[in-house]
Amino acid sequence: MGDARAYIGSFTSAGGHGVTVARLDADSGALTPLAATDAVPDPSYLALAPDRGVLYAVSETEDGAAAALSVRDDVPELIAPPVPVRGSGPTHLALADGRLLTANYGSGSVSCLPLGADSAPAGPVHVLRHEGTGPDPDRQEGPHAHQVLPAPAGGFVLTVDLGTDTVGVRTLADGALRVHRDVPMRPGSGPRHLAFHPDGHTVYVLNELAPTLTVCAWDPVAGQLTPRAEIPVLDGDPSGDAYPSEVVVAPDGRFVWTATRGQDVISVLAADPDAADGSGLRLTATVDCGGHWPRDLALHPSGRFLYAANERSGDVTWFTVDPETGLPRRGGSVPVPAASCVVFG
């Protein structure tokens, strides 16, 4: 891992520092903050360019924007002013085919932005608006796009909409996203984020309004997503708030981890060894997330370390993953006010 870095997003409107750069220790997974910038308001989600020299951030504000920062040095520097995404409350972003995509929760839309010669987002911006509602009148009165993620084999982009209980399959061509199909999830489940099994044929959809994980088959050629089973990520019927936030998958596909706010736990799910495609999962353990309100859960690419960005307690806690059981063992934490996400450089 050498001179590894982690980048932490946080809500400036809640006292966060914006984008924090931290050194990542190769042996323990420990984080040591080095520098921070508040040049982007509320950079709640981040994505790193393939060459690791540019970091992209949403600005989760009512107006909604996206920005690029140079991270070739330890102090992040804004490459150009943030660009409006023509959507409100962007919560997620990803790179696909040389474009920057954002999921806009407030407006229920997904934006596609070209990148300039300086790698910063530019215009014109193409916006694909979602339509529909769900049975929860408080949370599903309209569409709420929460994630946009390119399929690992290419060809398609998946969008997750909490407000309409759907996962959208999109194509990207000529700088615009087009509807390929919309796949309904269980009404009222409130899908928030998804992750792919490393074989590329299974997708795990994490539901925020019901603490469950929907296991889906994925056909990467036809762009067909088929729900197969819905699995609880908590034991029994939890008392109090229970809002799952993120799902990550081990590089070898043996384990899946989820974070749940309110219950403040990380759940460990083991894959059925007789189901090589990852279609069978069982809940094996839950452990304390090390703080309050884990908005994000991030697995280091090595699979050795797991990180919880605990928004309301203002810290990032790291865990060492037991390679045999998948059980996270707490290593330590670092203060990060209003922490919202972690990505690795």
Secondary structure, DSSP 8 states (H G I E B T S, - for coil): --SEEEEEEE-GGGT--SEEEEEE-TTT--EEEEEEE-SSSS---EEE-TTSSEEEEEE-SSS-EEEEEE-SSSS-EESS--EE-SSSSEEEEEEETTEEEEEETTTTEEEEEEB-TTS-B-S--EEEE-----S-TTT-SS--EEEEEE-TTSS-EEEEETTTTEEEEEEEETTEEEEEEEEE--TT--EEEEEE-TTSSEEEEEETTTTEEEEEEEETTTTEEEEEEEEESSSSS--S--EEEEEEE-TTSSEEEEEEETTTEEEEEEE-TT-TTS--EEEEEEEE-SSS-EEEEEE-TTSSEEEEEETTTTEEEEEEE-TTT--EEEEEEEE-TTEEEEEE-
